């Protein structure tokens, strides 16, 4: 009910719930007929009980009263429904006497689970994060955390895919030291490559793409490279630097290695220049406890510790 901005809908839902219970009671009482003095013996067929349907000459369909046990069970279910609506949410925005909510129950269960798991993580809190990354038990815990929270984007092998960084090489957009990785997991990242369609045309973008390819040793047209270099140094240098080596403070990629997040072809680079990119890594500080974030950071650090930049 919190999604509705008007109290009308709360009253509307409450009225429907109560009206449904009242209608069920009325329907039961209106259709129930009490037995007469002959209740202990054979029931007489009369105009009130005979529906008029006869089969095989003498087999009549009768409108007999409901069994008492069934009637009281039905009324009991209506009383139970009313008691439930008093104790628990169900009448619109009314929270119930017990104040129960599914969110509250989830939070309580999460806190209980975290308390029970505290001992598992406690032994690693005093250790240096690099030592945690080298511990076999910690790596096993970190891998499970990674598979549950990170594999959807970075892959179960942490090698990423188009638009999602490979975490097993030595190339880092924001830095690969343990503290920076921990910050990335907790706070998330938002990397923006702005569109330059208003500043340069498609032809100039192609020439810049040729120059960018040449920075990492990829095949490029030398004439177009020469034309693209001054455009790069007046348009792209602010983020990627004069030599295209990037800026981890901004999350600007290094363009001089052979690690390509969105592709290395001229068409893909031109698309990035003219349309830009908006990359987001969600924050996990509201999802994971600080102990789990630290354990996950240690695992990710261990994936690439001492690994040179992949040439791909």
N, C-alpha and C positions, 0 to 999 in steps of 0.2 A: 504493500500500500504506500510505501515511501516514494514510489515513482509518480504518484498522483499529486497534483499541486492544489486541488480543491477538496475540501472536506465532504463535498456532496457525494463523491464516489465511496468514501468510507461508510457513510450512512446508507448508501444504496446497497452495498454489499451486505452490511449488517441486516438490513430489512429483508433482503432475499433469503438469507440464512435462517432467520427467525420465522419468516412466513412459510418456508418449506417445512419446518418442524411442526408448526401449528396446523398446516394443511394435512400432514400425515396423521396427526391425532384426530382431526375432524373426519377425515376419510374413514379411519378405523371405526370411530363411534357411530358414524352415520350408516355404516354398512353392517354393523353388528346387531343381531337379534337374539334376545335372551330366550332360553327355553321356558316353556310354560310348566304347569303342574305335572305334565307327563314326562318330565325330563328323565325320570328314572326308568321309564318303560319304553316300548316301541313308539316312535314318533308317528303322529297321524299326518297323512297327506292332506293339505288343504290349499286354498287359493293363494295363501301368502308364501308357501314354501315350494309349490309346484311351478317350475319354469315353463311347463307346457311341452317340454321335449320328451317324447316317448319312443323307445326302440324295442323291437321284438315283442310288441303287444303290451307288455307290462313293466318294462324297464324305464323308470322315470328319472329325469334329472331334477334334483331338489336343491333349493337355495338354503342350505343349512347354516346355522350360526358358526362362526369360527371357533375352534377349540379354545378353551379358556387359557391353557398354557401358552398358546401362540399369541393370543391377544395381550397377555401380560408381558410376554417377551418383547412384543412390538412396542408397547408403552414404555417398557424399561429402556429400550434402545433410544427412544425419544428423550427420556429423562437423562440418559447418559450423554446424548448429544448436547443438551442444554448445559449440563455440568462441565463438559469439555470446553464449550465456548466461554464459560465463566473463568475457567482456570487457564486456558491457553488462547493464543491469538486465533482469530477466525471471524470475529465480528468487525470487519473493516479495519480501522486503525487501532482498535482496542487491543492492548498487549496481553490481557489476561492477568488474573490475580498472581500467578506464579512468575510473571515477567519472562517467560521462556521465549527464546529466539534461536533459530538455527545458526545464526552468526555467533551468538553467545556460546552455544554448545560447541561449535567448531573451535572457537578461541580457547575454551576450557580444555578440550581434548588436545589441542596443539600445545598448550602450556604444560599439560601433564606429560605429553610425549617428550617435549624438550627437557623437562626436569629429569625424566628417566634416562635420557641420553647424555645428560651433562657429564656424567662420570667418564663416558667414552671419549669425549673431547677434552676433558680437563687435563689429561696427561700431556697433551700436545700444546697447551696454552703457554707453558713456560719455555718451550723449545723455540729456537730460532726457526723462522719459516723455511729457510733453506734446508735445515735438518729435518723438518717435517716432510719436505718434498722428497727426501731420500729415504724416509722410513717406509718399509713395505706395508705395514698396517695402515698408515696414513694414506698411502697411495690407493689402497683398496677402497677406503672410505671416500676419498676424493673422486675416484672413478665413478662410484655410484652416484655421488652428488652431481657430477658432470653429466652422466647419462640421463638423469632425471630433470636437469635444469638447463643444460647447454647444448645437448646433442641435437635438439630440434633445428638449430641454426648452424652450428659448427660441425655437425656430423658425429657419429659415434666414435670415429677415429680422430676427431678434432682437427681434421685437415680442411675443413671448411668447404665452400663452394662459391659459385659466382655471387659476389656481393657480401660474402661472409668470410672473414679472415681465417687463414690457416694458423692454428695455434701451436703447431709442432715445429715451425721453422724459426729462424732468428729475426724475422722482420716484424716490427711492432709499430702500429700507428701512434700509440700514446706512450710507449715505453714498456719494456719487458721485465723490469725489476719487480720483486714481490710486492712492495708497497703500492706501486702503480697498478699492478694487476688487481690487487685487492680493492683499490679505489674504483677501478673500472667495473668490477662485479657489483660492488655496493651501490655506487651512484649512477652507473650506466654511462653511456656516451652518445653524443649526438654530433655526427660529422656531416658537414654541409659543403658540397662543391657547388658554388653558384653558377647559374647559367650566364654565358657570355655572348648569347645570341644578339644582344643589343649593341655589343661593342665590336664584334668581328663577324664577317660573313662565312659561309660554308667553305669557300676557297681558302681563306686565310686559316680557318680551323684545320683544314686538311694539311696545310703546310706546318702548322704548329704540331700536329700529330706526327708528322714525319720527323720533326726535330726531337720530340719526346721519345720516339722509337730509337733514334740515334743515341740518346743518352744512355740507354741500357744495352747498346750493342746490337740491336735488331736491325735488319735490313731496312735501308731508307734511301730515298732519292736525294743525292747531295745538293742538287739545285734547289729543291723544295725545302731541304733542311736549312739552307742558307737564308731563304726567305722567311722561314718560320721562327728562326732564332730571335730576331729583334722583337717580333710580336710576343713571343714567350717572355722575354725579359722585360717587357713593359706591361704585360697582362697577368702573368702567372707567378712572377718572382716573389711577390709579397707573401705567398703561402708556401710555395715549393722551394724557394731559395734560388740563387743565381745559377747553381749547378744542378738544380732539380733534385736535391737530396732530401727534401721534405722538412717538416717541422713538427716534432712530436708534441710540442706545447699546443699546437692547433689541431693535431690529428691529420696533418697534411701528408700524404704518402710520399715515400722516396721514389722518384721516377727514374733513378739512375741504376737501380737493380732490375732484376727480371721477375719480380713479384708483382703480379697484376690482379687487382681485386675485381675489376669489372671487364677485363679483357685487354689484349695488347694490339689488336688489329687497328688499322687506321679508322675504319668505320666506328669501332667501339670507342676509340679515343675522341673522335669528332663528336659523337653523341654525348660524351661526358662534357665536352667543352661547350656545346651549344645548349644542352638541356640540363646539365648539372646532375648532381646526385644528392640524395637526402638519406643518410644512413643512421639508423638508431639501434643502440643496444640498450635494452630496458634495465632499469635499476632493480636490484634484487634485495636491497636492504629491508624492504617490507615483506619479503618472502622467506628469506633465510636469516637465521640467527648470526650474530657476529662470529661465533665459533665455526659455523659451517662455511661462512664466506672465507674465513682465514684458511680453512682446510681445503676449500675449492681453489683458492688462489695458489696455495702450495702445490696442488696437483697440476694446475695449468703451468705454473713456473717450471715444474719438473719435466713437463713435456718438451720444452725447448731449451732448457738450461745447457749452455755450451754448444747449441746447435747453430751452425752457420746459416746464413740466409740461403734459402732454397733457390736454385736457378731453374725457373720454369716460365 
